[in-house]
């Protein structure tokens, strides 16, 4: 997923499956390289990452975040910091906090945060402080079944947990949890956690075992249900059945079955070629247009197209052009929708199918499926949304887009690779632009509930 380029200002997050969770990283100018590396790695996991060089841990900065990583140089965590972190973790947030070699006050404040403010455990720092000199190994649920993947960059010191509390994420031994290099405690009833480690060198991309640290981030996020590696975009069995049903629909001659009820509808139909059909979305009932002020221009050019179409509402503008063996299905309920659908294929090669369901008002939808390769699109829109989907190139492409109110999505799938994309947006206003353009097959899955004032993402996979 290194080919993923994110420009993001939202979060789930994500959130549930390849969730898009919000991550805030506190850092100072001395840790800018660490910040850049962490940002890159967590964005590859689907996180929305925000950085802050503020020396103050304010409640406003923590608001809406699922995960916070605090590597703020030698900056201490005083009473306000502790109080705000307690509220954040108590509400279900997750905190990774670290100190570096020699930052005596900061180390003490982190210990006080765990022992006194949260009162979740007791520990002390063991041994002399030195830069990245203590071996570190992933442990327990955070470990890989491949032992070589468990060796991490060294930490500045180790933790001796004296009361057996919490969970060892990584330790100074392959087989013992006696000295922790990463240790986690749960706090509150909402599933929040605090994880403590020492040393900032381990967060650099240039250190030995940096790749194993990347794997630790993934296992950490997985254990906290912030990331699900197995979630992939792909056509479901029900969609496959629907696709095959429409693909296998036999047509004999030009057949049109339309029932139009309402006022001021304008309907233009041109079927050119043999075996075109306009029929209801269930492939048996009439197409049915029921409402007022609808303007429809339906062109099926070539042979064996089929359509569908059920429209209920007012002021809808629908233009559909299909060329050759394309198929389509529309179900629009609401008003003031503008829908422009165009399916075409070069030299009539490629099996396309489109299913669009719109329930709401003031929606703008523009969908193009062009060129060779099989193109599948299933879109479900509810509310005042804007959507532009362009599937082209020689590859086989699939897109599943589900929206609630006030979201804008622009998806382009191009190239010879087989690209899949699933985007599900809910919550506050969101904007997502996705480009999949590659000879290599790409897969993108976003399930986002925007909890900020607004959310936005630009993603390129190539």
C-alpha positions in Angstrom: 0.0 0.0 0.0 3.0 2.3 -0.3 1.5 3.5 -3.5 -1.3 5.2 -1.5 -0.9 9.0 -1.4 -3.2 10.7 1.1 -4.1 14.3 1.5 -6.5 14.1 4.4 -8.2 16.3 7.0 -10.8 13.9 8.5 -11.3 10.8 10.4 -13.2 7.9 11.3 -12.8 6.9 11.4 -12.8 5.1 10.2 -14.6 3.7 12.3 -14.8 0.1 11.5 -13.4 -1.9 8.6 -10.1 -0.4 7.2 -11.3 2.2 9.1 -10.2 5.6 8.6 -9.4 6.7 12.1 -8.1 10.1 13.2 -4.6 10.2 14.5 -3.0 13.2 16.2 0.8 13.3 16.6 2.4 15.7 19.1 6.0 16.4 18.3 8.6 19.1 18.4 11.0 20.3 15.6 13.6 17.8 16.8 11.2 14.9 16.0 10.1 16.1 12.6 11.6 13.0 10.9 9.8 10.7 13.4 6.6 12.5 12.7 7.0 12.2 8.9 7.7 8.4 9.2 4.8 7.8 11.6 2.4 9.9 9.4 3.4 7.8 6.3 3.0 4.5 8.1 -0.3 5.2 9.7 -1.7 6.7 6.5 -0.9 3.5 4.8 -3.1 1.8 7.4 -5.9 4.2 6.4 -5.6 6.7 9.2 -6.2 10.4 8.9 -3.1 12.0 10.4 -2.8 15.5 11.9 0.4 16.8 13.4 0.8 19.4 16.1 4.0 21.1 17.5 2.0 22.7 20.3 3.6 22.1 23.7 0.1 22.2 25.2 -2.2 19.2 25.2 -5.5 20.9 24.8 -8.9 19.3 24.8 -9.7 21.0 21.5 -6.8 19.3 19.8 -7.8 15.9 21.2 -11.5 16.3 20.2 -12.6 13.7 17.7 -9.4 11.8 17.7 -9.2 8.0 18.1 -5.5 7.8 18.6 -2.8 10.2 19.9 1.0 9.7 19.7 2.9 12.1 22.0 6.6 12.3 21.2 7.0 16.0 22.2 10.7 16.2 22.8 11.4 17.0 26.5 8.1 18.8 27.0 6.5 17.8 30.3 3.0 16.7 30.9 1.7 18.8 33.7 -1.7 18.9 35.4 -3.7 20.2 32.5 -2.1 17.7 30.2 -2.9 14.8 32.6 -6.4 16.0 33.0 -7.1 16.3 29.3 -5.5 12.9 28.6 -7.6 11.3 31.4 -10.8 12.7 29.7 -9.6 11.5 26.3 -8.7 8.0 27.3 -11.8 7.8 29.6 -13.9 8.5 26.5 -12.4 5.6 24.7 -9.3 7.2 23.1 -5.9 5.6 22.8 -2.6 7.2 23.7 1.0 6.3 23.0 3.3 8.5 25.0 7.1 8.4 25.1 10.0 10.3 26.6 13.7 10.4 25.5 16.9 9.7 27.2 17.6 12.3 29.9 14.1 13.9 30.0 13.8 13.3 33.7 10.8 15.5 34.4 8.9 14.2 31.4 9.6 10.6 32.4 8.4 11.3 35.9 5.2 13.0 34.6 4.4 10.0 32.4 4.9 7.7 35.4 2.6 10.0 37.4 0.0 10.0 34.7 -0.2 6.2 34.9 0.2 5.8 38.6 -1.6 8.8 40.1 -3.9 10.4 37.5 -5.3 7.2 35.9 -4.3 4.9 38.8 -4.1 1.9 36.5 -0.7 0.5 37.5 2.7 0.9 39.2 6.1 0.8 37.5 9.5 2.4 37.5 12.2 3.0 34.9 15.0 0.4 35.3 18.6 0.8 34.5 20.7 3.7 33.2 19.4 5.9 30.4 21.1 5.4 27.0 20.0 6.1 23.5 18.3 3.1 21.9 20.5 0.6 23.8 17.8 -1.7 25.2 16.7 -4.6 23.1 13.0 -4.7 22.3 10.8 -7.5 21.1 7.0 -7.7 20.3 5.1 -9.9 22.8 1.8 -11.7 23.2 -1.1 -10.6 20.9 1.2 -8.0 19.4 3.8 -10.5 18.2 4.2 -12.1 14.8 4.3 -15.9 14.4 7.6 -15.3 12.5 10.1 -14.7 15.3 12.5 -12.5 13.2 9.7 -10.0 12.7 9.4 -9.4 16.5 12.8 -7.7 17.0 12.3 -4.0 17.3 14.6 -1.0 17.4 16.1 -0.4 20.9 14.5 1.8 23.5 16.2 4.3 25.9 15.3 2.3 29.0 12.9 -0.3 30.2 9.9 -0.4 32.5 9.5 -2.6 35.5 5.8 -3.1 36.2 5.7 -3.9 39.9 2.1 -4.9 40.3 1.6 -7.0 37.2 -0.9 -4.6 35.8 -1.6 -3.9 32.2 -0.3 -5.7 29.1 3.2 -6.1 27.7 3.3 -4.9 24.1 7.1 -5.4 23.8 9.7 -6.5 26.3 13.5 -6.7 26.7 13.4 -10.4 26.2 12.2 -12.9 23.6 10.5 -15.0 26.3 9.9 -12.9 29.3 7.7 -9.9 30.1 9.7 -9.0 33.2 11.0 -5.8 31.7 8.7 -4.0 29.3 9.9 -1.7 26.5 6.3 -1.0 25.5 3.5 -1.4 28.1 -0.2 -0.8 27.8 -2.9 -0.1 30.4 -6.7 0.1 30.0 -8.6 2.9 31.6 -12.3 3.5 32.1 -15.3 1.7 30.8 -15.1 2.8 27.1 -12.1 0.8 26.1 -9.5 3.6 26.2 -5.8 2.7 26.6 -2.5 4.3 27.4 0.8 2.8 26.1 4.2 3.9 27.4 7.6 3.5 25.8 10.9 5.4 25.9 13.1 6.8 23.2 12.4 8.6 19.9 15.0 6.9 17.8 12.8 3.9 17.4 10.3 5.9 15.4 12.7 6.8 12.6 12.5 5.1 9.2 16.3 4.8 9.1 16.9 2.6 12.1 17.5 -1.1 12.1 14.3 -3.1 12.3 12.2 -0.1 11.2 10.1 -2.5 9.0 9.3 -4.5 12.2 8.1 -1.3 13.8 5.8 -0.8 10.9 4.4 -4.3 11.6 4.0 -3.4 15.3 1.9 -0.3 14.4 -0.4 -2.6 12.4 -0.8 -5.2 15.1 -1.3 -2.4 17.7 -4.0 -0.8 15.6 -5.6 -4.2 14.9 -5.7 -5.1 18.6 -7.5 -1.9 19.4 -10.0 -2.4 16.5 -8.7 0.7 14.7 -7.6 -1.3 11.7 -8.7 -4.4 10.0 -6.2 -5.8 7.5 -8.6 -8.3 6.0 -11.2 -5.8 4.8 -11.0 -5.5 1.0 -13.3 -4.0 -1.6 -14.9 -6.6 -3.8 -18.2 -7.6 -5.3 -20.5 -9.4 -2.9 -22.4 -12.6 -3.7 -25.7 -10.8 -3.9 -24.2 -8.2 -6.3 -22.7 -11.0 -8.4 -26.2 -12.6 -8.7 -27.7 -9.2 -9.7 -24.9 -8.6 -12.2 -25.3 -12.1 -13.7 -29.1 -11.7 -13.8 -28.8 -8.5 -15.9 -26.0 -9.8 -18.0 -28.0 -13.0 -18.8 -31.3 -11.2 -19.5 -32.3 -12.2 -23.0 -33.8 -9.6 -25.3 -35.7 -10.3 -28.5 -36.4 -7.2 -30.6 -36.7 -3.6 -29.5 -39.1 -3.8 -26.5 -40.3 -0.8 -24.5 -42.6 -1.0 -21.5 -43.1 2.4 -19.8 -45.9 3.7 -17.5 -45.7 7.4 -17.1 -47.8 9.2 -14.5 -47.6 12.9 -13.5 -47.2 16.3 -15.2 -44.7 18.0 -17.4 -42.4 15.0 -18.1 -40.3 15.1 -21.2 -39.1 11.7 -22.5 -36.9 11.1 -25.5 -36.0 7.5 -26.4 -33.8 6.3 -29.3 -33.0 2.6 -29.6 -30.8 1.9 -32.6 -29.9 -1.7 -33.5 -31.4 -5.0 -32.5 -32.6 -6.4 -29.2 -32.8 -3.3 -27.1 -35.1 -3.2 -24.1 -36.3 -0.7 -21.5 -38.0 -2.3 -18.6 -38.4 -2.1 -14.8 -35.5 -2.6 -12.4 -36.9 -6.1 -11.5 -36.7 -7.0 -15.2 -40.4 -7.9 -15.3 -42.4 -4.8 -14.5 -42.8 -1.7 -16.6 -40.2 1.0 -16.3 -42.6 3.4 -14.6 -41.9 7.2 -14.4 -44.1 8.7 -11.7 -43.7 12.4 -10.8 -43.5 15.8 -12.3 -41.0 18.0 -14.3 -38.8 15.0 -15.1 -36.7 15.3 -18.3 -35.3 12.0 -19.6 -33.2 11.3 -22.7 -32.6 7.5 -23.1 -30.4 6.3 -25.9 -29.5 2.7 -26.3 -27.3 2.4 -29.4 -26.1 -0.9 -30.7 -27.4 -4.4 -30.0 -28.7 -6.0 -26.8 -28.6 -3.2 -24.2 -31.5 -3.5 -21.6 -32.1 -0.7 -19.1 -34.3 -0.6 -16.0 -35.5 2.6 -14.5 -38.1 3.5 -11.8 -38.3 7.2 -11.0 -40.6 8.7 -8.4 -40.3 12.4 -7.6 -40.1 15.7 -9.3 -37.6 17.8 -11.3 -35.2 14.9 -12.1 -33.0 15.2 -15.2 -31.8 11.8 -16.4 -29.8 11.2 -19.5 -28.6 7.6 -20.2 -26.5 6.6 -23.2 -25.6 2.9 -23.7 -23.6 1.5 -26.6 -23.8 -2.2 -27.3 -24.2 -4.8 -24.6 -24.1 -2.6 -21.5 -27.2 -3.1 -19.2 -28.1 -0.6 -16.4 -30.5 -0.2 -13.5 -31.8 3.0 -12.0 -34.1 3.6 -9.0 -34.6 7.3 -8.2 -36.9 8.5 -5.4 -36.8 12.2 -4.5 -36.6 15.5 -6.3 -34.1 17.8 -8.1 -31.7 15.0 -9.0 -29.4 15.4 -12.0 -28.2 12.0 -13.3 -26.0 11.6 -16.4 -25.0 8.0 -17.1 -22.9 6.9 -20.1 -21.7 3.4 -20.8 -19.6 2.7 -23.8 -17.0 0.2 -24.9 -14.3 0.3 -27.6 -15.0 -2.2 -30.4 -17.9 -3.4 -28.2 -15.5 -5.3 -25.9 -16.2 -5.5 -22.2 -19.2 -6.3 -20.1 -20.6 -3.4 -18.2 -23.4 -3.1 -15.6 -24.5 -0.2 -13.5 -26.9 -0.1 -10.6 -27.8 3.3 -9.1 -30.3 3.9 -6.3 -30.9 7.4 -5.2 -33.2 8.2 -2.3 -33.3 11.9 -1.3 -33.1 15.3 -3.0 -30.7 17.6 -4.8 -28.3 14.9 -5.8 -25.8 15.3 -8.7 -24.5 12.0 -10.2 -22.2 11.6 -13.3 -21.1 8.1 -14.1 -19.0 7.0 -17.1 -18.0 3.4 -17.8 -15.9 3.2 -21.0 -13.3 1.2 -22.9 -12.7 -2.5 -22.7 -12.7 -4.7 -19.6 -15.6 -5.5 -17.4 -16.9 -2.5 -15.4 -19.2 -2.9 -12.4 -20.7 0.0 -10.4 -23.2 -0.2 -7.6 -24.1 3.2 -6.1 -26.5 3.9 -3.3 -27.1 7.6 -2.6 -29.3 9.2 0.1 -29.5 12.9 0.5 -27.9 16.0 -1.0 -24.8 14.4 -2.4 -22.5 14.9 -5.4 -20.9 11.9 -7.1 -18.7 11.6 -10.2 -17.5 8.1 -11.1 -15.4 7.4 -14.1 -14.4 3.8 -15.0 -12.2 3.4 -18.0 -9.1 1.7 -19.3 -8.7 -2.0 -20.2 -8.9 -3.4 -16.7 -11.9 -4.9 -14.9 -13.1 -2.3 -12.4 -15.6 -2.4 -9.5 -17.0 0.4 -7.4 -19.4 0.3 -4.5 -20.3 3.8 -3.1 -22.8 4.3 -0.3 -23.5 7.8 1.0 -25.8 9.7 3.4 -26.3 13.4 3.4 -23.9 16.1 2.3 -21.0 14.1 0.8 -19.1 14.6 -2.4 -17.2 11.7 -4.1 -15.1 11.7 -7.2 -13.7 8.3 -8.3 -11.6 7.6 -11.4 -10.6 4.0 -12.2 -8.2 3.7 -15.1 -5.4 1.6 -16.5 -5.0 -2.1 -17.3 -5.1 -3.2 -13.6 -8.2 -4.6 -12.0 -9.3 -2.0 -9.5 -11.8 -2.3 -6.7 -13.1 0.5 -4.5 -15.6 0.6 -1.7 -16.5 4.0 -0.2 -19.1 4.4 2.6 -19.5 7.9 4.0 -21.8 9.0 6.8 -21.7 11.7 9.5 -20.8 15.3 8.8 -19.9 16.8 5.4 -17.2 14.8 3.6 -15.3 15.0 0.4 -13.3 12.1 -1.1 -11.4 12.1 -4.4 -9.9 8.7 -5.4 -7.8 7.9 -8.4 -6.8 4.3 -9.2 -4.7 4.4 -12.4 -2.2 1.6 -12.8 -1.3 -1.5 -14.6 -1.1 -3.1 -11.1 -4.4 -4.1 -9.5 -5.4 -1.7 -6.7 -7.9 -2.1 -3.8 -9.3 0.7 -1.7 -11.8 0.5 1.2 -13.1 3.4 3.2 -15.8 3.3 5.8 -16.0 6.7 7.4 -18.2 8.4 9.9 -17.1 12.0 9.9 -17.2 13.4 13.4 -15.4 16.7 12.6 -17.0 19.8 11.2 -16.0 18.5 7.8 -13.8 15.8 6.4 -11.8 15.5 3.1 -9.4 13.1 1.5 -7.5 12.8 -1.8 -6.1 9.4 -2.5 -4.0 8.2 -5.5 -3.2 4.6 -6.1 -0.9 4.0 -9.0 
